[in-house]
Amino acid sequence: MIIKAYYSGGRIDVFDTDRMTDGVPQPGNLLTNYTLDLSDVNGESLWLCSYYYEAAPAYKDEKGPKDLPVARRRDGWSFLLADAEDMQRLNRVTLDGETVLAQMAGELVDVSALSWASEVADVLAPQVAQFHHLLESTGAERVEDLGIPATILQGIASSCEREESREPRF
């Protein structure tokens, strides 16, 4: 994962989680979980946290849901990506090339949450509203076979119908 922080004045910080410089701090690590928690952004700091999944002989006999040994999640490290002074000049943060945080009118916006909401409203909900066509086209027998929980179907379908019946704003 590559995280880039872009600042006013032309500074760009690049953080590379793909290449650990030393594996010793996380013994027995089979999987690393990184968390960039945008809900913590409050103008004071931006942190990246790492957790790792330790595979140890002591866990070999403990079986998980697929009858495989369980690797335990352990706390790793916290990395300060931007301190209070940096946050004042932060324009944008990208994660693997996708903008996840952006400054708009002096405030930091969680662009990933905004993108999710837009995708649900503009792409996914209209697709779900076409469930009759999807059932016919795929040969599926139930909406659940399409990955659509029946409990959300009625709400989305009626919402899309209301939207279609509105007069254009422009």
C-alpha atoms as one frame of an Amber mdcrd trajectory, in Angstrom:
protein
   0.000   0.000   0.000   1.346   3.405  -0.938   0.051   6.444   0.941   0.843
   9.917  -0.354   0.195  13.140   1.542   0.130  16.292  -0.587   0.738  19.678
   1.042   0.359  23.280  -0.017   3.716  24.604  -1.161   4.526  21.462  -3.163
   5.628  18.995  -0.486   4.615  15.346  -1.010   5.254  12.646   1.595   5.216
   9.024   0.401   4.719   6.073   2.771   5.316   2.537   1.499   3.829  -0.311
   3.551   4.759  -2.959   0.972   8.390  -3.076   1.988   9.150  -3.705   5.637
  12.706  -2.697   6.372  13.064  -5.163   9.232  10.782  -8.085  10.034  12.145
  -8.546  13.553   9.606  -6.234  15.289   6.801  -8.591  14.246   7.953 -12.191
  14.824   5.989 -14.966  13.138   4.104 -12.423  10.997   1.970 -14.051   8.281
  -0.318 -11.101   7.534  -0.125  -7.377   8.210  -3.262  -5.248   8.614  -2.845
  -1.491   8.177  -5.449   0.990   9.373  -5.667   4.568   8.134  -8.595   5.747
  10.257  -9.990   8.884   8.650 -12.592   9.246  11.401  -9.727  10.185  13.728
  -8.786  13.194  11.601  -9.644  16.153  13.771  -7.131  18.714  12.621  -4.538
  17.442  15.066  -2.923  14.434  13.413  -3.168  11.569  10.931  -2.015   8.123
  12.032  -1.394   4.813  10.294  -1.583   1.777  12.586  -0.300  -1.706  11.869
  -1.420  -4.999  13.303   0.026  -8.378  12.492  -1.138 -11.957  12.613   1.300
 -14.110  14.502   1.689 -17.755  13.629   3.198 -19.571  16.575   3.539 -23.282
  17.399   1.328 -22.698  20.464  -1.628 -21.919  18.166  -1.121 -24.925  15.864
  -3.744 -27.056  17.624  -6.373 -24.305  17.809  -8.630 -24.683  14.776 -10.644
 -21.924  13.133 -13.940 -22.172  11.236 -12.292 -23.851   8.220 -10.452 -26.350
  10.464  -7.163 -24.511   9.918  -4.817 -23.258  12.642  -5.517 -19.744  13.875
  -2.927 -16.964  13.655  -3.517 -14.428  16.437  -3.887 -10.710  15.727  -1.322
  -8.667  17.611  -0.856  -4.936  17.977   1.978  -3.683  15.833   2.914  -0.043
  15.624   1.427   3.430  15.211   2.976   5.744  12.641   2.429   9.503  12.699
   1.878  10.513   9.065   0.951  14.143   9.696   1.259  16.143  12.916  -0.751
  19.236  13.925   1.469  21.578  11.900   1.284  19.311   8.835  -2.513  19.106
   9.097  -2.761  22.881   8.597  -1.186  22.544   5.123  -2.537  19.136   4.097
  -4.384  19.303   0.767  -4.955  15.652  -0.097  -4.146  12.074   0.909  -4.173
   9.180  -1.539  -4.054   5.459  -0.838  -2.812   3.372  -3.770  -3.628   6.244
  -6.112  -7.188   6.796  -4.875  -7.987  10.040  -3.052  -9.261   9.254   0.453
  -8.961  12.646   2.148  -9.148  16.131   0.629  -9.293  19.676   1.869 -12.375
  21.593   0.757 -13.128  25.119   1.951 -10.710  24.748   4.858 -12.106  21.417
   6.081 -10.872  17.868   5.539 -13.410  15.668   3.749 -13.455  11.877   3.987
 -13.549  11.299   0.232 -13.740   7.519   0.622 -17.048   7.838   2.535 -18.317
  10.336  -0.048 -17.361   7.980  -2.904 -19.089   5.075  -1.174 -22.316   7.064
  -0.725 -22.248   8.213  -4.355 -21.657   4.683  -5.636 -24.510   3.286  -3.536
 -26.944   6.005  -4.663 -25.932   6.329  -8.313 -24.763   2.826  -9.290 -25.716
   0.078  -6.860 -29.263   1.106  -5.889 -30.398   1.406  -9.540 -28.863  -2.016
 -10.240 -30.766  -3.564  -7.329 -33.966  -1.893  -8.589 -33.557  -3.921 -11.791
 -33.728  -7.208  -9.878 -36.545  -8.616 -12.080 -34.381  -8.154 -15.154 -31.365
  -9.567 -13.318 -33.305 -12.658 -12.287 -34.464 -13.249 -15.861 -31.032 -12.615
 -17.382 -29.060 -14.789 -14.980 -31.544 -17.585 -14.383 -31.321 -16.967 -10.643
 -34.424 -17.931  -8.704 -34.213 -15.531  -5.754 -32.728 -12.079  -5.193 -30.501
 -13.614  -2.512 -28.852 -15.654  -5.299 -27.707 -12.309  -6.747 -26.141 -11.257
  -3.445 -29.034  -8.916  -2.619 -30.580  -9.394   0.829 -34.373  -9.385   0.410
 -34.695  -7.007   3.361 -33.144  -4.121   1.402 -34.881  -4.802  -1.886 -38.210
  -3.112  -1.138 -36.642   0.080   0.221 -34.302   0.509  -2.720 -36.949  -0.298
  -5.317 -39.439   2.217  -3.868 -36.713   4.864  -3.506 -35.745   4.459  -7.171
 -39.399   4.674  -8.223 -39.823   7.958  -6.313 -36.657   9.314  -7.932 -37.876
   8.412 -11.441 -41.244  10.132 -10.908 -39.690  13.484  -9.912 -39.633  16.414
 -12.276 -36.158  17.319 -13.564 -34.549  20.125 -11.527 -32.890  21.799 -14.504
